[in-house]
Amino acid sequence: MIMFLIFVSVYYDTKRAMYYGLFFGLLYDVFFIDIIGLYSFLYPAVCVIAGYTVKSIHRNLFITTVLTLVLTALFEFVLFQFFSLIGLASMPVKAFLETRLLPTMIANSLFLFILGWAFRSVIVARFIERQNSPGLSGYNGQ
């Protein structure tokens, strides 16, 4: 989910990605963890970071993929630190990096290399459709 939100933030609209992140983060908080607000805060925050980062760099697929992987690693590390702080995770950082973060990043890399182009194509097509739609001004009342 976070990777798709980053792609939406980069290629479509950061504000819309933040709303989606807030909605899906709240759903995740309610259904999967007992702490309301953690994912609802982190999903939109990652979208904002992605949106502001691409303002200063080129938006090609390779850069977006690298940005997505870096932000996903940051997201996972922040979650680990928070869960360690409140006592839900009791493993050392080295064990987390080797047993949790590294396999997650390998799987996410494979996922992005396989579906990153499809993500970009769908989002860019939706963006072009939004740009070309006449909106309410094209409605003639018939």
Secondary structure by P-SEA (a helix, b strand, c coil): caaaaaaaaacccaaaaaaaaaaaaaaaaacccccccaaaaaaaaaaaaaaaaaccccccaaaaaaaaaaaaaaaaaaaaaaaaaaccccccaaaaacccaaaaaaaaaaaaaacaaaaaaaaaaaaaaaaacccccccccc
